[in-house]
Amino acid sequence: MDPLRFIETMILKTKGQKCALFLSESAAKRYHFEPMIERLSKTSQLTWIKTSYSTPDYHDLASTLRSLKGLEFDVFIAIGGGSCLDLAKSTAAFIDFSKDDVSDEDLLKIIKDKTYLSQTTRPQLIAVPTTAGSGSELTRWAILWDFDHEEKLSIETPHLAFDEAYIVVEFTLSMPLKLTLSTGLDALTQASEAYWAKSTTPSVQVLALQAIRLIVRNLPRVLADPYDYEFRKNMMIGSILGAMAFSNTKTTACHSISYPLTLKFKMDHGLACALTLGDILRHNLSALSNPESVYEAFNINNPEQVTQWIEKLSEGIVSMRLSDYGVKESDLETLAHLSFTLGRMENNPIDLNEQQVQDILKLHL
């Protein structure tokens, strides 16, 4: 079946229901969804949330909730990358608060106080990911940003995972090279961190290693030939396996160090995560029971080759040097201090201190 028709068939099952569609206007045009949206609007009570946020913050969530005031929903359908899916999940987690006039500041307090955990019901959640990297379609949490106070916000509740996720490889064929690279490296980092996280298990490590193999072997190929279906399919499988792995462990030092780079210098999330992957692998080596399996999955002989591979992979697409994002040596102390995110840094198998993080970041200026 044609992928567009398949998705339309799945989504039109919501006939007669009150639906919120999270989808950007550009994606609607790119994937030729306009006729589907028109039909959906005739068979359901449709509200289209025209997402346009590459890194949604709490202001975006507050604005979305206000736009839904007085409305009730049976189902949320999110079609897009991780940011779109995260916004849909966040909105579902806070849907009860849309009944009131919640200010941006009140919403931020609710997020930090975790008052949203008192909400136990939500609309049905359906995901159609169009990127291979975030794994948001398989996790029970969502990321929002607080650029005002330079903080990463994590919304987590056991019932926040999507009820249904439809994986359509064809939707990833039109991803630009930079997005392909960034999301692919995000998936690679998630899988790697799942392998060595304090909370890892043997079954998680099997998933993580296979994800690493698939991504390492297929990401260079898909960057060279973006419209090859098999390469894209392998990247999507790698992303799914990585998401299955890290959804059981959460991430570790690489992600923790990445957050201030995104918040302060707007470095793409996946690039910021992968920047220190080789360094953190080297730091964690003594904690790995079978480092040879990691080397085999990465197809390397030493951790430094991970950094070299990422830098070579990025050539001609995007810089992996911090100085190109405006980072100066005088910023490193602050960045290191902000890198200790609760729930991530302490999940690393070997502790790091601020000086060690500062030294690692200095290598990438």
Buried (B, 14 or more C-beta within 10 A) or exposed (E): EEBBEEBBEBBEEBEEBBBBBBBBEEBBEEBEBEEBBEBBBEBBBBBBBEBEBBBBBBBBBBBBBBEBEEEEBBBBBBBBBBBBBBBBBBBBBBBBBBEEEBEBEBBBEBBEEEBBEEBEEBBBBBBBBBBBBBBBBBBBBBBBBBBEEBBBBBBBBEEBBBEBBBBBBBBBBEBEBBBBBBBBBBBBBBBBBBBBBEEBEEEBBBBBBBBBBBBBBBBBBBBEEBEBEEBBBBBBBBBBBBBBBBBBBBBBBBBBBBBBBBBBBEBBBBBBBBBBBBBBBBBBBEEBEEBEBBBEBBEBEEBEBBBEBBBEBBEEBBEBEBEEBEBEEEBBBEBBEBBBBEEBBEBBBBEBEBEBBBBBBEEBE
